[in-house]
Amino acid sequence: MSKQAQVIAVYSLKGGVGKTSLAVNLAAEAALQAGGRTLLWDLDGQAASSFILGHDGPGKRTADRVFDRDIAPAKLVVATAIPGLDLLPADTSLRGLDALFLDAGKKKRLVRLIEEIGAGYDRVILDCPPGLTETSEQMMRATDLIVVPVIPSPLSRRALDEVVAHLRPAKKTSTPLLPVYAMVDARRALHRDALAAEAAWPVLPMASAVEQMAVRRKPLAAFARRSKAGQAYAMLWERVAALLGAAKNR
């Protein structure tokens, strides 16, 4: 009997909130701290996670072929420089993923694909595209935990509230959400006030090391793990692992 991978989605209603850096660093910390095998599946057509993890792609638009069953997901998986971390890369073909899901008429296509590829992994982390779309609907049915980056600002908090309102009244999923304050600048009063209002949320600081990820094309664990930001992501994985363990034991 194949094992069941734990599935974590990194998702936000809006872009520009540090979603990609969260997904990449969380996946790296999962691989390094928890051991076993971790897969980061980049579902965002911008392919930023794929780029940071060193994948330039062969110049072909093939990522969408996984969803219409033209190609097995495992054939597109590539290793990364982080031990135990693999990548299922994105490309621009995924910009039409919502239309593909709708045309296929398959409400559980993503669930089935995760079950297929997840059999070889201990955990699968999804870097999801922003927005309330068919892709996000399928993601919500497929995951054990949804991690939501939130900038300490009224608009970003409003976006989180919209996601919660979308999920809970309709009872579309019982999957827990973990809001995470991202890109935090403690010098700003607005940020300090937001952190005080939600003191239990994990905090990821604004840091030059995070900006360097796209230059070095590596997660923080590969070049700045002892930095304040690197330690924050390490602690975030510990929080995620504890939530997953608690959910598994219910």
C-alpha positions as CSV (number, residue, x, y, z in Angstrom):
1,M,0.0,0.0,0.0
2,S,1.4,3.4,-1.0
3,K,1.9,6.1,1.6
4,Q,-0.2,9.2,1.7
5,A,1.8,12.4,1.3
6,Q,0.8,15.4,3.4
7,V,-0.2,18.3,1.2
8,I,0.4,21.9,2.0
9,A,-0.8,24.8,-0.2
10,V,0.7,28.2,-0.1
11,Y,-2.0,30.5,-1.4
12,S,-3.2,34.1,-1.4
13,L,-6.1,35.9,-3.0
14,K,-3.8,38.7,-4.1
15,G,-0.2,38.8,-5.5
16,G,2.8,40.7,-4.2
17,V,2.5,39.3,-0.6
18,G,5.6,37.1,-0.5
19,K,3.9,33.9,-1.6
20,T,6.7,32.5,-3.7
21,S,9.5,33.1,-1.2
22,L,7.2,31.5,1.4
23,A,6.6,28.4,-0.7
24,V,10.3,28.0,-1.7
25,N,11.7,28.5,1.8
26,L,9.0,26.3,3.4
27,A,9.7,23.5,1.0
28,A,13.5,23.8,1.7
29,E,13.0,23.7,5.5
30,A,10.6,20.8,5.2
31,A,13.2,18.8,3.3
32,L,16.0,19.7,5.6
33,Q,14.2,19.4,9.0
34,A,11.8,16.6,8.4
35,G,13.9,14.5,6.0
36,G,12.3,12.0,3.6
37,R,11.2,13.4,0.3
38,T,9.5,16.7,-0.4
39,L,8.0,17.9,-3.7
40,L,7.4,21.6,-4.5
41,W,4.7,21.7,-7.2
42,D,4.7,25.1,-8.9
43,L,1.2,25.8,-10.1
44,D,1.7,29.5,-10.8
45,G,2.1,30.3,-14.5
46,Q,4.7,33.0,-13.6
47,A,7.0,30.1,-12.6
48,A,8.8,32.2,-10.0
49,S,9.4,29.3,-7.6
50,S,10.8,27.2,-10.5
51,F,13.2,30.1,-11.4
52,I,14.4,30.5,-7.8
53,L,15.1,26.8,-7.5
54,G,17.3,26.9,-10.6
55,H,15.0,25.6,-13.3
56,D,15.2,27.4,-16.6
57,G,13.1,24.9,-18.5
58,P,13.7,23.4,-21.9
59,G,11.9,26.2,-23.7
60,K,8.8,24.0,-24.1
61,R,5.3,24.7,-22.7
62,T,4.7,21.3,-21.2
63,A,3.4,21.9,-17.6
64,D,-0.3,22.0,-18.6
65,R,0.0,18.6,-20.3
66,V,0.0,17.0,-16.9
67,F,-3.6,18.0,-16.3
68,D,-5.0,16.6,-19.5
69,R,-3.1,13.4,-18.9
70,D,-0.8,13.8,-22.0
71,I,2.2,13.3,-19.8
72,A,2.8,11.7,-16.4
73,P,3.7,14.3,-13.6
74,A,6.8,12.3,-12.6
75,K,8.3,12.8,-16.1
76,L,8.6,16.5,-15.5
77,V,10.0,16.4,-11.9
78,V,13.5,17.7,-11.5
79,A,15.9,17.5,-8.5
80,T,17.0,20.7,-6.7
81,A,20.2,21.6,-4.9
82,I,18.5,21.0,-1.6
83,P,18.8,17.4,-0.5
84,G,15.5,15.6,-0.5
85,L,13.7,18.5,-2.4
86,D,12.3,17.9,-5.9
87,L,10.5,20.4,-8.1
88,L,7.6,20.0,-10.5
89,P,8.1,23.2,-12.5
90,A,5.7,25.6,-14.0
91,D,5.8,27.4,-17.3
92,T,3.5,29.9,-19.0
93,S,1.2,27.2,-20.2
94,L,-0.3,27.1,-16.7
95,R,-1.8,30.6,-17.3
96,G,-4.7,28.7,-18.9
97,L,-5.1,26.2,-16.1
98,D,-8.5,27.4,-15.0
99,A,-9.9,27.0,-18.5
100,L,-8.4,23.6,-18.8
101,F,-10.0,22.4,-15.5
102,L,-13.4,23.8,-16.7
103,D,-13.1,22.3,-20.1
104,A,-12.2,18.9,-18.7
105,G,-15.1,19.0,-16.4
106,K,-13.1,17.3,-13.7
107,K,-13.6,18.7,-10.3
108,K,-11.1,16.4,-8.6
109,R,-8.4,16.3,-11.3
110,L,-5.8,18.0,-9.0
111,V,-6.7,15.7,-6.1
112,R,-6.2,12.7,-8.3
113,L,-2.8,14.0,-9.7
114,I,-1.6,14.7,-6.2
115,E,-2.5,11.2,-5.1
116,E,-0.6,9.8,-8.0
117,I,2.6,11.8,-7.6
118,G,2.4,12.1,-3.9
119,A,2.7,8.3,-3.4
120,G,6.5,8.8,-3.8
121,Y,6.8,11.7,-1.3
122,D,6.3,12.4,2.3
123,R,4.9,15.8,1.6
124,V,3.8,17.9,-1.4
125,I,3.9,21.7,-1.2
126,L,1.8,23.6,-3.8
127,D,2.7,27.2,-4.9
128,C,-0.7,28.2,-6.0
129,P,-1.7,31.1,-8.3
130,P,-3.5,34.0,-6.7
131,G,-7.2,34.5,-6.9
132,L,-10.4,32.7,-6.2
133,T,-10.5,30.5,-9.3
134,E,-11.2,26.9,-10.4
135,T,-7.5,26.1,-9.6
136,S,-8.0,27.4,-6.0
137,E,-11.2,25.5,-5.7
138,Q,-9.5,22.3,-6.6
139,M,-6.5,23.1,-4.3
140,M,-8.8,23.6,-1.4
141,R,-10.2,20.1,-1.8
142,A,-6.7,18.5,-2.1
143,T,-4.8,19.9,0.9
144,D,-4.2,19.2,4.5
145,L,-3.2,22.8,5.4
146,I,-3.5,26.1,3.6
147,V,-0.8,28.6,4.5
148,V,-1.8,32.2,3.6
149,P,0.8,35.0,3.6
150,V,-0.6,38.3,4.7
151,I,1.1,41.7,4.6
152,P,0.3,43.7,7.7
153,S,-2.0,46.1,5.9
154,P,-5.8,46.6,5.7
155,L,-6.0,45.4,2.0
156,S,-4.1,42.2,2.6
157,R,-6.1,41.5,5.7
158,R,-9.3,42.1,3.8
159,A,-8.1,39.6,1.2
160,L,-7.6,37.0,3.9
161,D,-11.1,37.7,5.3
162,E,-12.5,37.1,1.8
163,V,-10.8,33.7,1.6
164,V,-12.2,32.7,5.0
165,A,-15.7,33.9,4.1
166,H,-15.5,32.0,0.9
167,L,-14.6,28.7,2.6
168,R,-16.4,28.6,5.9
169,P,-20.1,29.5,5.2
170,A,-20.3,27.3,2.2
171,K,-18.4,24.5,4.1
172,K,-16.3,23.9,1.0
173,T,-13.5,22.5,3.1
174,S,-12.6,21.7,6.6
175,T,-8.9,22.2,5.8
176,P,-7.3,24.5,8.4
177,L,-5.8,27.9,7.4
178,L,-2.6,29.2,8.8
179,P,-2.2,33.0,8.3
180,V,1.4,34.2,8.2
181,Y,2.4,37.8,8.5
182,A,4.9,38.3,5.6
183,M,7.2,41.1,4.5
184,V,7.0,42.7,8.0
185,D,8.9,45.9,8.7
186,A,8.9,46.4,12.4
187,R,9.8,50.1,12.0
188,R,6.4,50.8,10.7
189,A,3.6,51.6,13.2
190,L,1.0,50.0,10.9
191,H,2.9,46.7,10.9
192,R,3.5,46.8,14.7
193,D,-0.2,47.4,15.3
194,A,-1.2,44.5,13.0
195,L,1.2,42.1,14.8
196,A,-0.1,43.1,18.2
197,A,-3.6,42.4,17.0
198,E,-2.7,38.9,15.9
199,A,0.1,38.0,18.2
200,A,-0.2,34.2,17.5
201,W,0.5,34.4,13.8
202,P,3.9,33.5,12.6
203,V,6.0,36.5,11.4
204,L,8.3,36.6,8.4
205,P,10.4,39.8,8.2
206,M,11.2,42.0,5.3
207,A,14.8,41.3,4.6
208,S,17.4,41.9,1.9
209,A,18.4,38.2,2.1
210,V,14.9,37.3,0.8
211,E,15.3,39.7,-2.1
212,Q,18.7,38.0,-2.9
213,M,16.9,34.6,-3.5
214,A,16.0,35.6,-7.0
215,V,19.6,36.7,-7.7
216,R,21.3,33.7,-6.2
217,R,18.4,31.4,-7.3
218,K,18.5,29.6,-4.0
219,P,16.3,29.4,-0.9
220,L,17.6,31.0,2.3
221,A,18.6,27.6,3.7
222,A,21.3,27.5,1.0
223,F,23.0,30.8,1.8
224,A,21.5,32.6,4.8
225,R,19.9,30.1,7.1
226,R,21.3,31.8,10.2
227,S,19.9,35.2,9.2
228,K,16.8,36.5,11.0
229,A,14.7,35.7,7.9
230,G,16.2,32.2,7.6
231,Q,15.5,31.5,11.2
232,A,11.9,32.8,10.8
233,Y,11.3,30.3,8.0
234,A,12.8,27.5,10.0
235,M,10.4,28.3,12.8
236,L,7.5,28.5,10.4
237,W,8.1,24.9,9.3
238,E,8.1,23.8,12.9
239,R,4.7,25.4,13.3
240,V,3.4,23.8,10.1
241,A,4.7,20.4,11.1
242,A,3.0,20.7,14.5
243,L,-0.3,21.6,12.9
244,L,0.0,18.7,10.4
245,G,0.8,16.3,13.3
246,A,-2.1,17.5,15.3
247,A,-4.5,17.1,12.4
248,K,-3.2,13.6,11.7
249,N,-3.8,12.5,15.3
250,R,-7.4,13.7,15.4
